[in-house]
């Protein structure tokens, strides 16, 4: 048996971490679309992707929750870095992989709701 205490059952209240994550994800999808029409949106998208990658590493480390999805979250930020290094297609790579991640998390959310019976 493990000596690690189990996390308490989640409350029935609002999960503000999940809410913040969802808002950030939707904002990134919108900013990613805008970066093709508005120059300022590219920098906002890039900053959001970098913050996302840093926070994914931090929370994975803090909660010892290293999962494949957290490592895959680094692909969009890699595209942003490539974009800033001069390969403009890097921003498109970042946006396309962000959509893949967004769809993945929506599917996982639906699966989670079905599993809890809500």
GITACOR-V864526 format. One record per backbone hydrogen bond with DSSP energy under -0.5 kcal/mol. CO is the residue of the C=O (numbers start at 1). NH is the residue of the N-H. Records with the same first field share a line. If there is no record, write none. Layout:
CO = NH  NH
//
This chain:
14 = 16
15 = 19
16 = 20
17 = 21
18 = 22
19 = 23
20 = 24
21 = 25
22 = 26
23 = 27
24 = 28
25 = 29
26 = 30
27 = 31
28 = 32
29 = 33
30 = 34
31 = 35
33 = 36
34 = 37  38
38 = 41  42
39 = 42  43
40 = 44
41 = 45
42 = 46
43 = 47
44 = 48
45 = 49
46 = 50
47 = 51
48 = 52
49 = 53
50 = 54
51 = 55
52 = 56
53 = 57
54 = 58
55 = 59
56 = 60
57 = 61
58 = 62
59 = 63
60 = 65
61 = 64
65 = 67
67 = 70  71
68 = 72
69 = 73
71 = 74
72 = 75
73 = 77
74 = 78
75 = 79
76 = 80
77 = 81
78 = 82
79 = 83
80 = 84
81 = 85
82 = 87
83 = 86
86 = 88
87 = 90
88 = 91  92
89 = 93
90 = 94
91 = 95
92 = 96
93 = 97
94 = 98
95 = 99
96 = 100
97 = 101
98 = 102
99 = 103
100 = 104
101 = 105
102 = 106
103 = 107
104 = 108
105 = 109
106 = 110
107 = 111
108 = 112
109 = 113
110 = 114
111 = 115
112 = 116
113 = 117  118
114 = 117
//
